[in-house]
Amino acid sequence: MAFLVLEEFIEAYQYTDDSGGEIDFLISTVIGSIEEIIDQVESIDIDVKKKVFNKLLEQSDNNIFEDWGQYKVDLLSIAVVFADDEELRDKLRMKIENLINQNSSNE
């Protein structure tokens, strides 16, 4: 549900004047909530960890983040908690390297 709320807020951000920072605050709050949920998942079964990790990577590829790279980076930063597992760490590293290569001409 948090990902759905995040998507709605980002979509609203595109059509709203956020000079007061309210929408950015809400988006940051939702991302913080996702991080808190992930912190609870950290100590459970590896299969559940993999599902949650893959969901984070999948969401980071969501087209809604096309113009909002920082939020994509925030989601990938959350995925770092799974880096203690070699398979997940390698997958995250490949994801980051691909993003760097895709955006090498973009400041």
N, C-alpha and C positions, 0 to 999 in steps of 0.2 A: 504494500500500500504506500509505503514511503516513496518508492520510485514513481508511482502514479502522481502523488502530490507534487513531487519534485518536477515532473514533466509539466504539470499544469502551471506551476509557478513560473517556470522558465518560459513557457509559451506566453503567459501573461506579461512577462518582463519585456518581451519583444514589442508589445503594443501599448506600453504604459510609460509615462514619465516617472522615473524613479529617482528624481533628483534628491528626494529625502532619504533614499536608501531603504525604504520599508520592504520592498520586494526582495532586494538582495539580502536583507536580514532574514526574511522568511526562508529563502533558499538555503542560506547558511545554517539556519536552525534545522531544516529537514536533513541536510547533509550531516550535521552533528548527531541527529537522531539515528541516522543510518550507521554512523560510526559507533554509537553506543550499543546498538543491536549487534553489530559485528563483534564488538568486544565481548559480548556474552556468548557468541558462537565459538569464539576462539578455543574454548576448552572442551568442545564436544567432538563427537565422532568425525573421523576424517572424511567420510562420504558426505556428511552434511556440510563440512567445511568446503569441500570441493564444489558442491552445488552453490553455496553462497558466493564463493570466490568467482565462479563462472558467471553468476548473475551480475556481480560487480563489473566484470569485464564486458559482458554483454551490454549492460546499461551504459558503460562508457563509450560504446560504439553507437549509441542512439543518436539519430540525426538531429535531435533537439539540441544537442551540444555543439552543433556545427559552428555557431558563432560565439559560443560561450566556453572556450577552451579551459578556463580556470576551473569550471565545475567538473569537467572531464578529469582534469588533473587531481581534483579533490577526491573523486571516486577512486582513482587509481592509487592515490596515497593511502586510502583506507585499506586497500587490498594488501598493503605491505605487511599487515599483521599475519598474513598467511605465508610469509616468506620463509618461515622455519621449515616448511615442507619443500624439499628440493624440486619436486615436480611442479608445484605451484609457483615457486620462485622463478624457475626457468620460463614458465608460461608468462609470468608478469614481465620478466626481463625482455622476452621476445616482443610482447605487446608494446612496451615502452620504446624499444629500439625501432619497431615499425612506425610508431608515431613520430619519432624523431626523423626518420628517413622521409616520411610523407610530408613533413613540415619543415624540412631543412632550409627551404627558401623563404619561409615565413618567420619573421622576427618573433 
